[in-house]
Amino acid sequence: MLDQLTDKLARVVKTMRGQARLTEENMQEMLREVRVALLEADVALPVVREFVASIKEKALGEDVAGSLTPGQALVGIVHKELARLMGSDLPAAEREINLATQPPAVILLAGLQGAGKTTTAAKLAKWLIEQRKKKVLAVSTDVYRPAAIEQLRSVATQAGATVCASAPSDKPVDIALRALEQARKQFFDVLIVDTAGRLAIDEEMMREVAALHGAVHPVETLFVVDAMLGQDAVNTAKAFAERLPLTGVVLTKLDGDARGGAALSVRHITGRPIKFIGVAEKIGGLERFDAERMAGRVLGMGDIVSLVEDVQKSIDVKQAEQLAKKMQSGDKFDLNDFRDQIGQMRKMGGLSSMLEKLPAQFAQAAGQVNDKDADKQIRRVEGIINSMTPQERAKPELIKASRKRRIAAGSGVPVQEVNRMLNQFEQMQSMMKQMKKGGLGKMMRGLGALRGGMPGMPRR
């Protein structure tokens, strides 16, 4: 997200390198670039004005500390102001999801049709179950959209939540009250209420959501908004904030928008914190929003903390330990290990989402990765390996021409695909040898060479 802004700020830093002091003259061009970049990123004009004025006030005349260039000093100031703009100055308790109430804690989701409320309900249920160890009940009060109730039942069940039954013939408030009663009787910790939306702001929808709010008294009222709406996301957020006592915002589809200005505007316009961001279509694709980390990603610094958290959530620790012991004992990295590693990579979500959290020099590849194509290629590699015999997977050197033809036929791919997969495996095997020898530098160079050959990665 915000690729354009990241690129522009990187160019600004480069042009300012070598100057001893931040002055109004050498800042003028920088501020113009930042202003244009923010507007192109669909950031609301009042937000842009305040942001630029704040940077100018804090940076003007500031001496460059130590070995920092003006550009680097400026990035530090911009980073702080970006983080503040997105809510870093709010009390920690406000930025967290609030469950401090007599169970069940009711969370009401509001927003336009197509914003991703139903998927967000399931993602939030999964997050609460896995991260907070809560017993979650979900209910749909959307009696207008065809199959909305069935959609929630499907995705919420997949997330591990219980779903309260409802029907299109029921009244939304009656559905919500029935769900609340069920949550109390069956000792649920959290009740998530998914509401109906419209394609645009609608008085009837607003009255209905307000009535639901009055009936169930939610501890959290979260506004769910599609980040790809750009300026419209801000206008919609403002309309909902005027009618509902919002406690926070969930930004969805943030991975699909290179501009992403909504992330910089919504909190400022509504006055409420962004609490979660949706970063993938999968049920696990929900992240806690952290203004400091997001500011780092915008400025091309990466978000290694989030990447490590993704790894911790997705990687099979026991399997990783077994591989480490195997490598230490001198055993070869074989095709079984290769299949396990790419399978774990797939569990971590889209490749572009992973790459986006790395510093800019690595994250540039994120925009070149198509997650659907990458997943398809990874599955193809798994299919090729699964078409081998256990002996071939353990001893890849046995795989010659006749075996390759049999494996290709078994997995439904050309022989060239088998050859390409074996080449990728050999490169990975070489990297593993370097890791075992402690040659981190060599291993990183190997990773650079491997980048164009891994499933789903852009070829250089």
N, C-alpha and C positions, 0 to 999 in steps of 0.2 A: 504494500500500500504506500501511498504518498511518494512514489518513485520519482516523480517530476520535481517535487520539492527537495528531496534528498540530493538529486543530481545538481540542482541549481545551487544549493548551499555548499556543496563540495567545490563547485567552480568559484564561488565567492571566496572561500578560504584560500584557494590556490592563487587568486589574483592579488590577495592582500598580503601574501607571504613576504617577509623581509622588512616590513615597515615597523618602526620602533614604537609607534603610539597610535591609538585610535582617535582620530580627529573627525570633525564634521565633514571635512572634504573627502577623506578616504572612506567614510562611512556612507556617503550619499549614494554611491553606486550600489553598495551592498544592500542598503535599505530598499532601494528601488527593485533590486532583484528579488529580495525576500517578499516584498509587497506583491509583485507580479506572480511569483510562484504560489503564494497563498491564494490569490484570486483564481489562478488557473486550477488550483486544487479544490475549488468550490467552497472555500472558507467564506463565511458571511462577512460582508464589508465592514460592519461595526466591529467585528472581532479582529479583522486585519488592521484597522486603524489603531485600536487599543494596543494590539500586540507590537506593532512597529514603533509606536510612541514609547512603549515601555522599554523596548530594547535600546532605543536611542538615549533615553534618560539614564539607563544604567551603564551603558557602554561609553558614552561620550566623554573623552578626556581621560579615560582609564589607562593607567600605565600598564605595560605588558610585563607580567610577572615572570621572573626567571628567564627560561629559554623559550617561553611561549611567543609565537608570532601573533600579530593582531588578529589574524584569521582564527587561530586556535583559541585565543582569549574570547573572541566573539562567539565561537561555537559554544563555549561554556555558558555564556550569558543567554544565548538562544535556547540552549538545552534547558536551563532553569525556567525560562519564561514559557517555553512550550509545555513543560511539565506542570507549571502553575496554571496555564490556560486549560489544561485537561484535568485539573483537580488535585494536584499534589498538595495544595495548601489547605485542603479540607481536612477536618479531624479524621483520624484513622477509623473511628467508629462509624462515621457517615459513609466511608468508602466500602465498608464491609457489608455483606448480606446480613440483615438483622433477623435473628430467630429468637431474640430474647423476649419471649412472651409465653403465656400458658399454652401448651400444645392443644390443638394443632396451630402452628404458625401459618397463616394464610398468605400466599403470594399471588397477586393478581397481575396478569399480563395484558397490556393494552397496546393497541397500535393498528395501523391500516392493514387491509387485506393484502397478502403477499409479502409482508414484512418478515415473516418467518416465525410467528408467534407459536404455532403448534410444534414446530421442530425445536424451537427454543425451550418450550415446556418440557419436552423429552430430554433435551441436553441438560437442562437445569436439574431435572429429577436425577439423572445419572450422576451429575456433579455432587449433588447433596447426598446421594447414597454412598458414593465412593469416597468423597473428601470429608464429609461431615458425619457419615455413618447414620443417616436419618432414614426413618421409615416414611415413604412418600406416597401420597394419594394424588392422582391427577384427575381433572374433570374438564370436559369441553362444554361451554355454554353457547357454542356457535351452532344455532339451529337453522341457519340460512344457507350456508355454503354446502353444496352437495359433498357428502362423504367426509366432512370435517370431523365429525365425532368418531368415525371409523379410523381416520388418519391418526388421531390422537391415541386411540386404543392401540393401534399397531406400533407406533414409535415409542410410546411411554412403556408399553410392555417390554419392548426390546431393551429399553433403558433399565428395566428392573423395577419399575414402579407399578403400583396397583391402580386400576382405572375405575372410577365410579361410572356406572351405567347412566346414559342419558339418551333421549330420543328427540328427533326433529319436531315432534308434536308437543314437547314440553316447553314451558316458559323458562327463559334463562335464569331468572332469580330463583324460581322453584328448584331448578337443577343445582344451583350453587348452594342453597340451603340444605338440600338433601345430601350433597357431598360433605358439607360441614358436619352434619349430624353423623354421617358414616365415619368421618375422620375422628370424631370424639368417641364414638362407641367402640371403634376398633383400635384406638390408641395410636393413631398416626402422628408423627412428629410435624409433618408439613403437608399442607394442601395447596396444590398449584391449580389455579383457575385460569383456563384459556378462554378468552373472550372473542366475540365476533368482531370482524373489521369491515371496512368498506374500501372501495377503490379511492375514495377521497373523503375529506372531512365531512361528516354528515351529522346533523342535529339529532336525529333519531338514535344513531349509534352512540353519541356522546351521552344522551339521556340514559340509555341502557347500561353503559359502562358505569356511570355515576350511581345508578340504582344498585348494580351489583356490588359496588364499593360500599354503599351504605348498608347492604344486607349482610356482608361477610366480614366487614371491618378488617381488611388486610393489614398485616404488619409491614409488608412491602408491596408497593404499587409500581411495577416496572414498565416503562415505556419501551417497546420493542420497535426499532426503526432500521430500515434497510440503508446501509451506508452508501449504496450506489445511487440513492435518490439525489445526492448532492445538496444543492440549495433547498430543494423541496423537503429534504429531511429536517432541516432547521425550521422551516415554516410549520411543518406538521408537529414537530416537537413543541413549538411555542403554543399551538392550538390546544394540544393535550394538557400541557402544563397549566394553562389558564382554567381548565375545567376539572382537572383531577389533582389531588395532592400527591404528586409523584414523589417517590423516594429514590428513584434511580433510573438509569437508562441501560438498555442492552443494544449494542450495535451489531447487526448481523451482516453477513456477506462482506466482511471487511477485507477478506483475501481476494475478492474479485474486483477491487477498485483501486487503480493506480493513483487516483487523485485523493480519495479518502478524506476530503475536507470536513465531512460531517463529524469526524472524531475530534476535530479542533473547535467545532462550533457548537455542537449540541449541549455540552456541559455549560458553556458560557451563556447560551440563550435560555436554557431551562433553569439554570442555577442548581441543578441536581447532578450528582456524580454518575459517571459511566461505571457500572459495576461489572459488566461482563461484555465480552466480544465473541461473536461467532466467526470462526476462522476456517471451517470446513463443513462439508455437507454431512459427514458422519456424525453419529450420536455423541461421540467423544470430542467433537470440535467446538468446545466452549472453553474460554479462558477467562480467569479473573483479570480485570483491567487494572493495569498499574501505570500511572501517568509517567513516572520516571523511566520505566522500561520502554514505554511507547515512544517517548521523546528520543530515547537513544536509538530506536529503530528508524525513526523519521530522519535523524541526522546521520544515518549510515554507521552507527556505532554497534549495531546488532543488539540482540537480547539473549545473551548466552544463558542467563538464569532461567528463562522460559524454556529454552532448548534443553537444558539439563533436566528440568521438571518433566518435559515430554518424554525424555529418555527413561527417567525413573518410573514413570507411569506405564510405559509401553514395553520395556525390556524385561524378558524373563531372566531374573537374577540367577536362578539355579542353572539355567542353560548357559549363561555367560560364564559362570564359574567353572562349569564343566569344560567349556572351550579353553579357558585360560589354563586349567590344569593339563589339558591335553597338549597344548602348545608348549608348556613348560617341560613336560615329560619327553619332548622330542618327537611326538607323533605329528604326522603331516596334516595340514589343513585340507580336508577333502570336500567332495561335492555335497555330502550331507551337511557339513558345516556351512558351506556356501548357501545352500537352500535355506538353512535356519536363519542366516544373517539377513538375507534379502526379505525373508518373511517378517522378521522383526522390524525391518525398515518400513515395510508396508503398514505395520501396526501403528507406527508413529504418525500416521496421517499422510497428507500430500507432501511430496518432495518439495514443492515450492514453499509450503508453509515452514518446513524445516530450514530451507536455505535462507528464507527471509529474515530469520533470527540471527544469522551470522553477520559479521561486519560487512560493510559495503563491497569490499573487494571480492568476497565470496558470494554475497547475496545477489549480485548482478545476474547470476545464473537463474534465480528464481523466476524472473519474468520470461525465461526461455523454456520453462518446464510446463508441460501440459499434464496435470495430475491424472486425468483419465487415461491418456496415452501411456503415462509412466506406469500406472497400475496394471494396464493391459499387458505391457511388456514384462513387468515383474511376474505376472501370472503365467505368461508364456514361458519364461525361464524356468519357473517351478514345474510347469508341465513337461518340459524337456527333461529335467532331472528326474521327475517321477516316472518317466518312460524307460529309465535305465534299470539295470539289475542292481541288487545290493552290492555285488562285487564290483561293478563299474563305478558306482558312486564312491566306494571306498578306495578304488585304485583307478583313477581317471586315465592313467597312462595306457590302460588296456584298450581304450576306445580308439579304434582305427576305422578305416573307410567303411567296411561292411557293417560294423556296429553303429556307426554314425547314420547309415542309411536306415537301419532298423529303428533307431531312436527317433529319427525324423518322421518316419511313417507312423510310429506309435503316438507321437505328440502332434501330428498334423501340421508340421512346418517343413520348409525346405532344408536341405542339408547345410546350406549356408548359415541358417539360423543356429544350428547346432555348433558349427565352427565358431561363430561369433560368441556364443555363450561360453564355450570352452576357453576362448581367448580372454574373456572377462574374468573367468575363474582363475586362469593362470596369473593374471595381473594381481588379483586379490590374494592369491597364494603367496606371491612375491612380497606383497605388502606385509602379510602376516609374518613372514620370515624376518623382515626388517624390524618389526615390532619386537619379536623375540630377542633379536640381537641388541635391542635398545637404540637402534638407529632411527630416532624420531625424525631427524632432518631428511634422511633418505626416504622414510615412509611417507612424509608429507609431499615430497617430490613425486613419489609413486602415486599418491592420491590425485595430484594434479594431472598426471598422465592418464590415470584411470577415469577421470571425470567424463571424458567423451565416450567412454565405453560402457559405463554403468547403465542399467535399464532405466530409461526415462530421462537421462541426463543429456543436455544438448551437446552435440559433437562440435569440437573446435576446428 
